Amino acid sequence: MIKRVFAILTLTLLFLFSTPVYSLDTSSKSLEKYTKKISTKFTRTYCNTTKFGISYEGALAFAIGETNKEFKNNKLNKLIDYSLLKNSIINDLENNCQVYDFDISNLENLKFN
């Protein structure tokens, strides 16, 4: 009898004070918005750095480092399509900075793991 009362009391307390776990709700729209945010950040950093007179290699390393630092702890990083992200960065560089000879292989170090 005491074991049953103790078991019921323990289960009641366990259910009362447990916190619910919610699934990660990600839509394609939020993932696309997040990818665009990363692309915009990288492009802005790269453009500003090259305008200050830093070499293209230095600007690339700085932009990758800053972008990695800002976005490394986001839960959406596991879901990013890196080829789509790299193409978005290339398009933004062409449209916003008029950089037309940027090689996509330069973005290999842009990982958020």
C-alpha positions as CSV (number, residue, x, y, z in Angstrom):
1,M,0.0,0.0,0.0
2,I,2.7,2.4,0.9
3,K,4.6,1.6,-2.3
4,R,1.5,2.5,-4.4
5,V,1.0,5.8,-2.6
6,F,4.7,6.6,-3.0
7,A,4.6,5.6,-6.7
8,I,1.5,7.7,-7.3
9,L,3.0,10.7,-5.4
10,T,6.3,10.4,-7.4
11,L,4.5,10.2,-10.7
12,T,2.3,13.1,-9.9
13,L,5.3,15.2,-9.0
14,L,7.2,14.1,-12.0
15,F,4.3,15.1,-14.4
16,L,3.7,18.3,-12.5
17,F,7.2,19.7,-12.7
18,S,8.4,18.4,-16.0
19,T,8.8,20.9,-18.8
20,P,7.3,20.1,-22.2
21,V,9.5,19.6,-25.2
22,Y,8.4,21.2,-28.4
23,S,9.6,20.2,-31.8
24,L,11.6,22.5,-33.9
25,D,9.0,24.2,-36.1
26,T,10.8,25.3,-39.3
27,S,9.1,26.3,-42.4
28,S,10.8,26.7,-45.8
29,K,9.9,30.4,-45.5
30,S,11.8,30.9,-42.3
31,L,14.8,28.9,-43.6
32,E,14.8,31.0,-46.8
33,K,14.7,34.2,-44.7
34,Y,17.6,32.9,-42.5
35,T,19.6,32.1,-45.6
36,K,19.0,35.6,-47.0
37,K,20.0,37.1,-43.7
38,I,23.3,35.2,-43.7
39,S,23.9,36.2,-47.4
40,T,23.2,39.9,-46.7
41,K,25.6,39.9,-43.7
42,F,28.4,38.3,-45.6
43,T,27.9,40.6,-48.6
44,R,27.8,43.7,-46.5
45,T,30.9,42.7,-44.5
46,Y,32.9,41.8,-47.6
47,C,31.9,45.0,-49.5
48,N,32.7,47.3,-46.5
49,T,36.0,45.6,-45.9
50,T,37.2,45.9,-49.5
51,K,36.1,49.5,-49.6
52,F,38.5,50.1,-46.6
53,G,41.4,49.0,-48.8
54,I,41.9,45.6,-47.4
55,S,43.0,43.0,-49.9
56,Y,40.4,40.6,-51.4
57,E,41.9,37.6,-49.5
58,G,41.9,39.5,-46.2
59,A,38.3,40.8,-46.8
60,L,37.2,37.2,-47.6
61,A,38.8,35.8,-44.5
62,F,37.3,38.6,-42.3
63,A,33.8,38.3,-43.8
64,I,33.8,34.5,-43.3
65,G,35.0,34.9,-39.7
66,E,32.5,37.5,-38.8
67,T,29.6,35.6,-40.5
68,N,30.6,32.4,-38.8
69,K,30.9,34.1,-35.4
70,E,27.4,35.7,-35.7
71,F,25.5,32.7,-36.9
72,K,27.3,29.7,-35.4
73,N,24.8,29.1,-32.5
74,N,21.5,29.1,-34.5
75,K,19.4,26.0,-34.5
76,L,18.6,26.4,-38.2
77,N,22.2,25.8,-39.2
78,K,21.6,22.0,-39.5
79,L,19.0,22.7,-42.2
80,I,20.9,25.1,-44.4
81,D,21.4,24.2,-48.0
82,Y,25.0,25.5,-48.5
83,S,24.8,25.5,-52.3
84,L,21.8,27.7,-52.2
85,L,23.5,30.0,-49.6
86,K,26.6,30.3,-51.7
87,N,24.6,31.1,-54.9
88,S,22.7,33.7,-52.9
89,I,26.0,35.3,-51.7
90,I,27.4,35.4,-55.3
91,N,24.2,37.1,-56.5
92,D,24.3,39.6,-53.7
93,L,27.9,40.4,-54.4
94,E,27.1,41.0,-58.1
95,N,24.1,43.1,-57.4
96,N,25.3,45.1,-54.4
97,C,29.1,45.3,-54.7
98,Q,29.6,44.9,-58.5
99,V,32.0,42.0,-57.8
100,Y,31.6,39.8,-60.9
101,D,34.8,37.6,-60.7
102,F,34.1,36.1,-57.2
103,D,34.8,32.3,-57.3
104,I,32.2,30.2,-55.5
105,S,35.0,27.9,-54.2
106,N,36.2,30.8,-52.0
107,L,33.2,30.1,-49.8
108,E,34.2,26.6,-48.7
109,N,35.1,27.8,-45.2
110,L,31.7,29.2,-44.6
111,K,30.3,26.4,-42.4
112,F,28.3,26.8,-39.2
113,N,28.9,23.4,-37.5
